[in-house]
Amino acid sequence: MSDRTRTDGEGFVDAADEALRGAYDPPMDIESYVDRVLERPTAAASGAGYVLAAIESQGTREVRERGETLDRFRFFDDPANDGEHAVLGNTRALNAFVDDLRAAATGRGNDETIVWIDGPTATGKSEFKRCLINGLRAFSKTDAGRRYTVEWNVAGAGAGVGSGGGAGAASLSYGDGGDAGEWYRSPVQTHPLSVFPEPVRESVADAVDGDAYPIAADVELDPFSREAYDHLESTYREQGRRDLFSAITDRDHLRVTSYVVDVGRGIGVLHAEDDGTPKERLVGSWMGGMLRELDSRGRKNPQAFSYDGVLSQGNGVATVVEDASQHADLLRRLLNVPDERRVKLDKGIGMDLDTQLIVISNPDLDAELDRHAERGDADPLKALKRRLSKHEFRYLTNRRLEARLLRREIAGATAAGGATVDGDPEATDPKSVVRAPTADAAAARGGADADPGSDPGAAPLSIDVRESDGSVAEREIAPHAIGAAALYAVVTRLDADDLPGDLDLIETAELYETGEVGRGDDAVTVADVDLAAGDGRNGIPVTYARDAVADLLATTADRHHPELPVERVVTPTDVLDAMADGLADAPLFSRAEVAEFEGRRGAVATEVRERQREDVIDAMLAEETVSAETVAEYVEHVYAWDDEDPTTRGREDEAPDPLVMKVFETETLGRFDESDYRGTEPGRDVERFRRKRVIRGLTQYAWRNRDDAFSVDDVDLAEVPELKAVIDANDLTDVKRRFPDLDPGAWPDPPADTETERVKSETVNRLCERGYSPASAELASRAVMEEIREEWPDVDGGRVADGDPDGGAGANGGESPWD
């Protein structure tokens, strides 16, 4: 076992050494720092430039949101923290935020901008703040992201600083004395270049190749550092030193040190509960006792200032004002900060400031800013509103992303090795989540490493829950339960009065998720419709769904089975019922919203039951799976049939076999019967199926997956969504043809030695192989067979009576007491 993984005291100490190793540079003199800046300008970049450099250091990846293909910065996937606080969705708003940073960093007229992140509760604004802090902290620990400030020691340079001119050993402190020879860091992370006189700073800036991240050369020393500088300058000037700057910045008096960016050191965060006068909240406060101790002949000594205001803490990198409506009185006082880059400790002492201002708020800040809108040009907040660059975070309208977010909310911080509330084990409720299976950790975290091809809404989640007696019991959130909650939340966020085209709520949700939705043999894409502008501004937040699931995990369901713990399974129907039943009592929603959201439950329940139905029927008919060779042969014949001149496609020796195609379509697919053909010649419906579902499906797949090395010969036909949908379209006709003696009514307790007993055993086993537990497989199959029992008498000769020849009868909306 290595030192890093040993579980004794020495091993943990070694692991701590390893964690800190490389996070800091050794202290250096000012000359070495200038060399570092000339080599790596990011070391002296402005606050906006530094944040931009941190974001761009992680690169981008391609995503699809609201039907658009966008480049998304990986920084917002929170790679520094394994995706714990990844911002899901809202890529367009995040990219606009980065554009603001880029404009501010390069000084293209946007350096006065205050970034405003706006949106309803639980849209990811807090995750954005945490992700930003995580990423900046991690970036500052790398060679490329080192951040520097200065430390002072005035020992050996004459009388003490702030001692009223008295004799004695020189010392520099924050008002509590201090030993001679002690080093004191700038309390506001001042830029080391601020030590130089202005003309020299400008020369350094001119010498730096920093077009991407221009250096911060227009800042003066902070007041505390100015005390040290002025003392050293006065002392050595009186001594007649000709190399005055060299004496002041001698390695014995000044050294440049790196620091890890964090809250309080380069990042200032003003929370909603923070109080005090505007000056205290923004910059800090004077300490009366220390003012008396550090009396400097009647003037205020900056050593007696606290420097604990949000701007002081955020100097050098970024300042975040959380829940800005709670600090609306400060916004006007922030007005000139981006313009002048300066604040005052009091009337006589000012401090240069370099920080990227970010305010975060719920929509109530809009009302606060519009209080005087009727006054037109006389609106006292008009100048502030002009400087605010608003970026709106919305609720997710992608079911898959919402499911990932919900899994993260339910499973806790990392969902591996101990789920907690925001990483704090003490914050967990006695009956809350404490563990998720490691195999599902990536999906539960919702991080960038989650498999993009998996469906987090369909997958189950096992949770260990602490019972009231202290014991721990495993609970299962069944397959599709997370997806049911996610889909319900998403459809409440859609504007039902402005749905695109003639799509319904479920189809619109599918459009947001996949970019297209099938309509018979055709498909509607995002390019064919206008998406509603208001989608995602209102609806059920993820926190409401999370709490509904948490309540279900804390109780057992009122159902029983002689052998299986069905009462410990949370089913999709459980989740939908809990979410719908709790709407009226939730103060978050108006009466109109409650009525609207309750009315959307039925469509979601039908869709989720259909997905369960597909799982069960596919498991029943697993042995009926069509081989890849059979599909490939059929596709070859269809292409040859559609090609008037086969030689142009390299099939000069291959002629289409109409009988092979007919047998595949009627027997293998069960899609058509004799009435759809004239002998072996296809009718119009068959022709349309071959051209639109088979040929176009393969063509669309080839286009979506094109690259320089793409070849149609390399395509796994079973993975082409359009063909897979055709091949896997099992329905009741296939079930009845395969199992003519099956009795759906006997499924709960089938008689021994019957076809029903055998089919049920095989179906449950296959469901378990695909992620279900025996208990959840029992519940899902019973619920599906309860519906099938109602439809079973109407299934005849290979077709569902009065059904849809393209797919079979859908769920009838019936409910089972077992689900």
N, C-alpha and C positions, 0 to 999 in steps of 0.2 A: 504494500500500500504506500503510495507516495505521500510526501509531506502535506500536499494540498488536500489530500483526502483522509488523512489520519484523523481519528476522532478523539485524540487525547489533547491535553492542554497545549503541548508544544506544537502539535499539528495545526491547531487553530491559530496560534500566534504566527506560525509560518505562513498560513493562508492569508492572514491580515497583512503581513509584510509584502506578500505577492500582490495583494489588491492595491497597495499604495505604491509599489515599485513602478516607476515610470510615470507617475501622475504629476510629478513636479520636476522642475529643473533646479539645479543648484543655484544659489544666489550668484549674480554676476555684476560686473561694473557697468557703468553707463556706456562705455565704448563697445563692450561686447553686445549689449542690447541693441545698439544702433546697427551693428553688423548683422544681428539676427533679423532686424526689421528689413534691412536691404535685401537679405536673402529670402525672407518670408514675410511679406507685407501684412498678412493676416494677423500677425502678432500685435500690430498697432492699428488695426482696422477700427473704424467707428463702431458704435453700438449696433446700428442697423446693419453695417457691413459684416460684423462678426456673426450676428444671428443668421444673416443670409449665407455666410460661408458654412456655418454649421449645418444648415438645412441642405445645401447643395452638396455637401461632402458625402451624403448617403446615396446620391444618384436618384434615378426615377424608375418607375415601372409603369406599364400601360394598364389602364383600367377602363371599364365601360360603366358609365352612370347616366341615368336619364336618357339612354339611347346614344350618348356621345362617347367616343373613344378619347380618353384624356391621358396625359402623362401626369403621374402622381408622384410626389416626392416621398421616397421611402422613410424619410425622417419622421413623417406623421404616422408611420406604422409602429413607432416606439421601439425600434430595434435595440436601443440601448437598455431596454428593460424587458426584453423578450415579449414585446407586444402587450404588456399589462395595461398600458394606457393608450393603445392605438386609437386614433381618431378614425372611425369607420364612416365611409361616405364623405359627403361635403367636399369633394375634391376640387370643384370649381371655386368654392369660397377660399379654400386653402391656397390654391394657385394665385388667386387675386391678392391674398395676403403677402405671398412671396413677391409678387409684382410690386407691391407697395414698398417692401424692403429694398428691392433692387433700385427703385427710383430714388428712395431716400439715401441709399448708400452712395449712389453716383451723383447726388445733388442735382437731379434734373427737375428742380422746382417742387419736389414732393418732400423735401426734408422737414417741412413744417407739419406734415401729416401726423395725426393721431389715429392709429388703427383701432377700429371699433368692431368687435366680434359680438354679433347680436343673434338672438334666437330664443325660442321658448325653452322651458326647463327640460333637461335630459336630452339635449340634442348633441352633446359632446363638447360643450364649451369648457367644462372642468377638465375633461380628458385632454383637450387641446393645451390647457395651461400646464398640466402635469407632464404631458409629452414634451412640451417646449422646455421645461426645466430639466427633465431627464436627458434630453438630447444635448442641451447646452452644457450640462455637467459632464457628460461623457466626452463631448468634443474637446472640452478644455483639458482633459486628461491625455489627449493625444499630442504627438509632436506638432501636427499641423494646426492644432487648436489652442496652443498654449496662450494664456492670458497673463499679463504682467502688470505689476504696480511697483511702488518704491517703498523702502524702509529707511528710517533716519536714525542716526546716533550722533548727538552733538557733544559727546564726552571729549575732553581735550581741546575744546575750542573756546575756553573762557567761561564767563559767568553763565549760570543756568538760564534756560529759556523759561519765561513766565515767572521768574522769581523776583520781579520788581527791580532788577538790576543789581541785586545783592551779590556778594562774593560767594564762592563755594564751588563745589564740583558741578559741572554742567549736567543737566538732565532734561529729558523730554518725556512728557507723560500726558495722559488724558485727565489730569487733575488729581491723581492719587499719589503724587510723589514719584518714586521710581529710582532705581539704582543707576549710578553713573555707568555708562557703557551699555545700557540696555537699548535694544532696537525697537522702534515703534513704526508700525506700518501705517500708511495712509488709510484713514478710516473710511474713505470713499473710493478706494481702488483707482486713484488718479493715474492717468497715463504717464509712463516714464518720460515720454517726449516733452511733457509739459515742463520739465526741469529746464529745458533750453530756452534762451531768449527767442522771441517771436521770429526774427529774421532767420535764425538758424533752424528753427522748426520748419519754416517754409522751404529752406534749402534741402532739408532731409526729405520732405514730401516730394520735392521736385526730382530727387535722386531715386525715388522708389518707383518701381514699375508696378503700380497698384491700380490699374484701370478697373479691374473687376471689384476689388475691395479697397477703395481709397483709404489712406490712413487718417487717423484723427489728429491733425496737426494744429487745430485752431482752439486748443483748450489751455487754460492757465492752471497753475498749481492750485490744489484745494487749500482752504484757509489754514488747516492744521499743518500741512507741509510748508506753507508759506512762512509760518512762524519759525520753523527750523531753518529754512533757506535764508530768511532775513537775518536770523541770529548768526548763522555761519558767515554770511556775506559781510555783516557789520564787523564781526570779529577779525576776519582775515583782511578786510580793507584797512582797518585800523593798524594791522600789522604790516601794511605796505606790500602785500602780496600782489605781484604783477599777474600771475596766473590765477586770478580770482575764481573763475568758474571751476578750474581744475581742483583748487583747494576745497571749494564747497562740495564738489561731487567726488572727492577722494573716497576710495574704497572703505576708509575708516568711518566716513560720515553717511555715505549713500550707497545703497545696493538695490539692485533690481531683482525682484523675486516673482516667481510664478504663483498663481493661485488657482484653485479649482472653483469654477463658477458654480454658485449655488444661491439659494435664497439667503439674502443678507450680504452676499459677496458677489456683486455684479447683477443680481436679479432682485428687484424689489417687488414685493407682493403686498398689496393693501387689501385686506379681507373685509367682508361686510361688517364684522363685529368690531373692527378696530375703531377706537374713538380718540378724542383729543381735539385740540384746536387745529384749524387748517394747517398752520405752520408746523405743529408737531407731527401731524400725519404725513406731510409732504417732505420736510427736511429734518426735523428733530427739535430739540429744545435746549435752552440754557439751563445749567445746573447751578442754582443760586449759591450753595455752599462752596462749590469749586470756583465760582467767580470771585468770591472773597479770598479764597486761598491763592488764586492765581492773579491777584490784582496787578495789573500792568499799568500803573500810574494813571488810573482813571478810565482806561479803555477796556472793552470786552476782549477777553483772550479766547480765541477759537479752540484752545485746548479744553475749555469748560463747556463745550457743546456736545450733545449726545450723538449726533449724526445717525440716528436710528429711524429717520423718516424714510418713506418709500422711495423717494428720489435719491437720497443718499445711498441707500442699500443697492439701488439699481444702477447707480452711476457706472458707466463702462460697458454695459450690455443692454439690459431691458428692464422696463418698469411695467408691472401689470396691476391694474385696478379691477379687482373682482367685484361683481354685483354693483356696477357703477352707479345704479340709481340710488344706492344707499350713501353714496359719496358725491351726489350731484353738486353740492356746494363747492367741491374741489375742482370740478371740471373747468369752470371759468378761470380759476387760478392757475390751471395748467395751460391756459391758452397761449401764453407767450413763451413757454418753455421750449417748444420745438423751434420757435423763431429766433429767440435770443440765446438759447442754450445756456441759460444762466438763471440761478435762483439766489435768494438772499437769506443769510442767517438772521440778519436784522438790517436796519437802515444803512449801516456803515460797512457791513461785511458781506460780500457776494461770493458766489461759488459757481464756477463754470460746470456745465453738466453735459454729459454725452450718454444718452440712453434712448432706446426705442420705446415710445409710449404705446401701450396696448390697454384698451379698456374693454371689459367683458360685461355684458348685461343681458337681462331678459327684456322682452319688448316693452316693459314699463318705462324704460328710459326714453323711449320715443315720446311718450306723453309728457315727461318732464321737460324735454327739449322743446316741445311745441306749446309750452304754457303761454308764450307771448307771441305766437305766430301771427295772430290777428293784427299785430302792430306793424307788420310789414318790415320796412327798412329800419324801423325803430326797435326791432326785436333785439334785446340785449344779448341773446344767445345766438344770434345769426352768425357772428364771427366764429364762434365755437363750432357750430354745425358745418361751416364751410371747411374747417380743418379736419373734421372727422371723416375717415374713409371707412364706410360701413360694409361689412361682409356678413351675410346672413347664413347662419347655420339652420338647417331644417331637419325635421324628423326623416328617417330613412324611408324611402319608398321601394327599396329592394328587399324582398323577403329573405333572400339568402344572407345579405349583410345584417339584417335585423336579427336573424337567427344566431349568427355569430356573436353579435352584441349581447343578446339575451343569454347565451351560454356563458359568456364571460361574466355577466352580472350574477348569474345563478351560481356558477362554479367558483367564484371568488377571484382572488388576485392573479394566481397563476394556474390554478386547477391541477396542480401536480404537487404531491407531497405535503399538502396542507392548505386548503383554500381558506382565505380569510377575508375580512372586510377591509379593503384598501391596505392589505398587507399587515394589519394589526391583529394578531391572534386574540388579543384580549377584547377586541371589538365584536367578536362573533356572538350571536345569540345562542343560548344553550341548546336550541333545537335547530340551529342553522347548519348550512353546508360546511363540512370539514374536509372532504376529500372527493376527488374525481379520479377516474382511472387514468393512469399515465398514457395509455394508448390514445386517449381522447384529449390530451392536454393541449395540443396545438389548436384544435378546433374550439375548445372551450375558452382558451385565452383570446381567440379572435386575432391573433398576431399574424404577421406577414408570412410566417412559416406554415400556416394552415394550408392543407391541400386544397387548391382552388377548384379541383374537380369534384370534391366531395360535397354532399348536401348537408350542412350542419343542422338544418331543420328536420331532416328525416332520421338522423342518427339518434340513438338513445343516449342517456347520460345516467351513470350510476353515482349515487351520492350516499355518503355515510352520514347519518343524522343521529345526534345525541338525544336519547330519550330522557324523560323526566326522572327516571331512576338512575341515571348516569350511564346506562349501557348504550352501546352504539349499534344501530341497525342500518342495514343497507336499504336504500330506497331506489326505485328505478323510475326515471322519467322515460316513458315508453317512446319508441320510434314515432315520429310525426307530432309528438306533443309540443316540442319546441317550435316546430314549423307551424303548428296550429296557432300558437300564441303570436308568432311573428307575422303570419298572414293576417290574423285578425287586427293586429296593430296597424299594419300597412294599409289595409282597406279603409280603416277609419281616417286615414290621412289623405285620402283621395277626395277630390271635389266631385261629389256624385252628380252635381248639376252641370258639370262641364267635362264629362268623360270623353276621351278622344274617339272620333268616329262613332260607330255603333257598338263599341265594346262595353261589356259590363264590368263590374268592379273586379272580379277575379281575373278576367282577361287583361284588364289594365294593369293589375299587379304583375301578371306574367310578362306583359310588355316591358315594364320597368326592370324586371329581373333578367330577361333573356334578350330583349331587343326586338322580339317578334312574337306573334301569337298565331297559331294555326286557325284557319277558318275553312273547314272542309279540306279541299285539296289545295287551297290557297293559303297565303300567309300575309298578315298585316305587320309591317315593320314600323319603327319609329319615324322613318322617313315618309310614311304614308299619312300620318296624323299629326295633329297639334296637341302636345301635352299641356295639361292645365297648368297655368302659371302659379296657382295657389297650392298645388299639391305639396304636402310635407310641412305646411305652416301650422296645422292643427292636427289633433288626433290623440290617440292613446300613447303616452310615453312609455319607453322601455321599462322605467322604474315601476310603473303600475303593473305591467305583466310580470316583472320579476317578483314583486310582492305577492301577487296572486299565486304564483308557483311556490314561493317560499311557505305560504300558509298551507298549501296542499301537502308539502313535505313534512310539515309539523304535525299533521294528523293522519289517521288511517281511514281509508274509504270504507263505506258500509257495504261490503261485499265479501263473500267467503268462498272457499274451495277446499275440499277435503285434503288436498295434497299440496296445493300451490299457494304462495303468499300473495294472492291477487289484491289483497287490501293494501299492500305496500307499493302498488304500481300507480303512478300518475299517468292517466291516459289522455289523449287529445280531447276527448269530450269533457273530462274533468277540468282541464285547463280552460276550455271555452266557456263552460258553465260558470266557473269561478270568476273569470274576467267579466262576463256579461252580468252576472248577478250582483257584482260589487259596484257597478257603475253608479247606481242611484245613491249609494252612501258615500261616494268619493267626492270630497269638496272641490276637486280639481275640475269637474265637468259641470256645465250648465244643464238645465232640464232639457233644453233642445238637443244638446249633444248626447245626453243619455238616451233619449228616444231614438236619435239617428244611429248611434253606435249599436244599440240593442237590435235594431232592425237589420244590421249587416252580419249578425252572427250566423244566420241560417245559410247564407251563401258560402261562408267559410266552412261551416260544419259539413256541408255537402261535398265541398272540394277535398277536405281532409279525409272524409270517409271514402271518397273515390280513390285516394292514394292508398289507404289501408286495403281497400278492395283489390287494387292492382297487386299489392304485396302478396295477399293471400292466394289469389288466383294464379299468379306467377309461380308461387311455391307449390301449388297443387299440380301445375302442369310443367314442372321443371324438366321432367324427362322428355317433354315434347320439344325441347329447344332445337332450333334448326341449326345445322352445322354451317360453318363459314364457307365450306366448299359448295354446299347446296345454294347458298345465297349468291356466291360469286358466279356460279353457273347461270343462275337466273338473270343476274344483272347483265352478263355478257350477251345472253339471248335478247334481252330487252334493248340493249344498245344496237345490236345487229338488226333487230326488227325496225327500229326507228331510223336507221341509216339507209337512205335510198341507194347510196353507192358504197357498199361495205368496203371496197378496196381502198377507199380514201382513209379508212381508219385502221388499216392493217389487218382486216379480217377477210381477205380474199378467199380463204379456204373455209370460212365459217359462215353458215347460213342459219338464220333463226329457226328454232324448232318450236312451232306454235303449240304442240302438245305438251312439251316440257313446261312452257310458261303457263298454260292453262292448269296443269296439274298443281303447280306450285301455288297459283293464285286461288284455286278452289279448295285444295286439300290441305296444303301446308299452312297457308294463311287463313283459309276458311272465309275469305273475303267476298267471293263471288260464287254463283252457281250456274247451272246450264243455261238459264234464261238470259245470262249476260253475254252469251256467245252464239255465233252462228257456226255450229260445228266446232272448229278450233279457231275460227276468226273472232277477234275480240269485238265486243260492242263499244259504244261511245264511252260508257262509264269506265270500262277496262282500259281503253286507250288513254283516257284522261288520267287515270291512276298511274299508268306506266310512265307517262311523260312528266306529270307534275310531282308525283310523290317519289318515284324512283330516280329518273334521270335528273330532274331539277334538284332533288335532294343531294345527290352525289356531287353535282356541279357546285351547289352552294357550299358544301363541306370543303371541296377542293379550294374554293375561293377564300373561305375564312381561314384556311390553314396553309395558304400559299407561302412559300419562301423559295430561295434559290435552289434548294435541294429537293423540293416537293415533286413527287411522282404519283400519279393515280394508281400505278401498279403497287405502291406501298401502302395503300389505304386499307385499314382494317374495316371491312364493310359493316361489321357488327357495331362499330363505334360511330358510324354516321348517324346523327340523331334522327334524321328523317326515315332512314331505312330501319333503324332500331325500333322506332315507334311502330312501323308497319309489322316488323317481325314479332315484336313482343306484345302486339295488341291482342292478348288473350282475353276471352270473354266467356260468358256463360255457355255459349254454343259449343266452344271447345271443351269446357268442363263436362257438359252433358254427353257430348260425343265420346269423350274419353272414359267417363264414369257413369254409364247409364243407370246403375243400381244405387247411386249415391242418394241418400236421404238427408237434405239439409236440416230438416226438423229434428233429426236424431243426433245432430252434431254435438250438443252439450254432453250427452252420455250415450255414445253409440253402442248398440248391442255387440257382443263379442262375435268374432269371426264373420264380420260383415264388411262389405266394401267401404262403408262409411267409416268404420273403425280403422281400417288400413289406411285410407286416404288421409284421415285426420292425423294419425300418427306420423305419416311421412310429411305432411304439410307443416306440422308444428316443428318437426326436426329441421326442416329446411329453413323455416323462419328463424330458428335459433342460430343456424349457421350464418344467417344474414344480419345478425345484430339483435334480434329479439331475445328475451329471456323466456323460459317456459311459461312463466305467469303472464307476461305481456303477449306472447304468442297465443295463449289460450283466450285472453280477452279480445284481442283483435280478430281472431278467426271466428269466435262466437258472434261478435258484432256483425261481421260481414255475412256469415251464414244466416243470421236472422233476417237480413235483407234478401239474400238469395232465396230463402224459403218462400218469400212472398212472390218472387218472380219465376220461380222454378216451373210451375205448371204451364206458363206461357211460352216456355222455350220449346221450339219444335224443329225437327229435321235440320239442324245446323244453323238456324237463325232465331233471333229473338222476335217473337210476334210483335208487329208494329214497332220494331226497334230501328236503330240507325245502322244501315249496312256498313257504315264506316267505322263502327266501333262497338256496338252492343249497347245494351241498356245501361243507363247511369244509375247512381244511387238514388233511391226513392226518398231519402231524407228520414227513414225510420230510425228509431233509437233502440238500443238494446240495454236492458238493465245491467248487463255485464260490462258496459263501457262507460 
